[in-house]
Amino acid sequence: MSFRATVESMSKIMDDMGITELDLERQFLFGVYRKHIHLSKQKTVAVSGATATDIKTVKTDATTNPVTGYTLKSPMVGVVYLAPEPGAETFVKVGTAVKVGDTVALVEAMKTFNPIKSDKDGIVKEVLVTDGAAVEFDQPLIVIE
């Protein structure tokens, strides 16, 4: 069985069993390879009477809630940080006025902290992620109205 087929088979089994995390370990002659994999999915919801541009879906643990307003999304996979350093004041919170170019979060990817900047003026209506959470590409982070 090819590596791709093995991964696809494991992915289907994980889906069927509801498994979202996997630790891999392989021993080689000169060391050990370890990898932790976290999987997550976004669910969608249909709402009658609204257009696709009016409704954004928000990933939560149990349910999906429709959110109105402009949704700022993660441009990459990584870990999101809502403050510049541990213990510091968060970049934004609900009710904060933001302008185009304001840093609203950081996403750490490959040991590099990438500033996530607002591309719209407005008021932060909702913060959709928690500090230190893993985020996926195109995952909603903040709602601006």
C-alpha positions in Angstrom: 0.0 0.0 0.0 1.4 3.4 -0.9 2.0 6.1 1.7 -0.8 8.3 0.2 -3.3 5.3 0.4 -2.2 4.7 4.0 -2.8 8.3 5.0 -6.2 8.4 3.2 -7.2 5.1 4.9 -6.1 6.4 8.3 -8.0 9.7 7.7 -11.2 7.8 6.9 -10.9 5.7 10.0 -10.2 8.8 12.1 -13.3 10.5 10.6 -15.5 7.5 11.3 -14.3 7.2 14.9 -14.3 10.9 15.6 -10.6 11.1 16.4 -9.1 14.6 16.0 -5.5 14.1 17.2 -2.8 11.7 16.3 0.8 11.1 17.6 3.1 9.4 15.2 6.5 8.0 16.2 9.0 6.1 14.0 12.4 4.8 15.0 15.3 5.1 12.7 18.9 3.8 13.0 20.1 7.2 14.2 17.1 8.7 16.0 13.3 8.9 16.4 10.9 10.9 14.3 7.9 12.2 16.3 4.9 14.1 14.9 1.7 15.4 16.6 -1.2 16.0 14.2 -4.3 17.9 15.1 -7.2 17.6 12.7 -10.4 19.8 12.7 -13.2 20.5 10.4 -15.5 23.5 9.9 -19.2 22.9 9.7 -21.6 25.0 7.6 -25.1 26.1 8.3 -27.8 27.3 5.9 -30.0 30.2 6.9 -33.1 31.1 4.8 -33.6 34.7 3.7 -29.9 35.6 3.8 -27.3 35.7 1.1 -23.9 34.0 1.2 -22.2 37.4 1.6 -24.4 38.3 4.6 -23.7 35.1 6.5 -20.3 33.6 7.6 -19.9 30.3 9.4 -18.0 30.1 12.7 -16.3 27.0 13.9 -17.1 26.0 17.4 -16.7 22.7 19.4 -20.4 21.7 19.3 -22.3 23.9 17.0 -22.0 26.4 14.2 -23.4 29.9 14.6 -24.2 32.4 11.9 -22.4 35.7 12.3 -23.1 38.9 10.4 -20.5 41.5 9.6 -17.1 41.3 7.9 -15.0 38.2 9.0 -11.3 38.6 9.1 -9.8 35.2 8.3 -6.4 33.5 9.0 -4.1 33.7 5.9 -2.2 30.6 7.1 -2.2 27.5 9.3 -0.6 28.1 12.7 -1.2 29.1 16.3 -3.0 32.4 16.9 -2.0 34.8 19.6 -4.3 37.7 20.6 -1.6 39.6 22.5 2.0 40.6 21.6 3.4 38.6 24.5 2.2 36.5 27.4 0.4 38.6 30.0 0.2 41.7 27.8 -3.1 43.4 26.9 -4.8 41.9 23.8 -4.5 43.6 20.5 -8.3 43.9 20.3 -11.5 42.9 22.2 -15.2 43.3 21.6 -16.0 46.9 21.1 -12.5 48.0 20.0 -12.4 50.4 17.0 -10.0 49.2 14.3 -8.6 50.8 11.2 -7.1 49.3 8.1 -3.6 48.2 8.9 -4.1 47.8 12.7 -2.7 44.5 14.0 -5.5 42.4 15.5 -3.6 39.1 16.2 -0.4 37.2 15.5 -0.3 33.8 13.8 2.8 31.7 14.5 3.8 29.5 11.6 7.2 27.8 11.2 8.5 29.7 14.3 7.7 33.0 12.7 5.2 35.4 14.2 3.1 36.9 11.4 1.0 40.0 12.2 -2.7 39.7 11.1 -3.8 43.2 10.2 -7.3 44.5 9.7 -8.2 45.2 6.1 -11.4 47.0 7.1 -12.3 49.9 9.4 -14.9 49.2 12.0 -15.7 47.9 15.5 -14.8 44.5 16.7 -18.1 42.7 17.1 -16.7 39.2 18.1 -13.4 37.4 18.6 -13.9 33.9 17.3 -10.7 32.2 18.5 -8.9 31.8 21.8 -5.4 32.8 22.6 -2.9 29.9 21.7 -5.4 28.0 19.6 -4.5 26.2 16.4 -6.0 27.8 13.4 -6.4 26.7 9.8 -6.1 28.5 6.5 -9.1 30.7 5.9 -10.5 30.1 9.4 -12.5 33.1 10.8 -10.7 35.0 13.5 -12.5 38.2 14.2 -15.8 39.8 13.1 -15.7 43.5 12.3 -18.9 45.6 11.8 
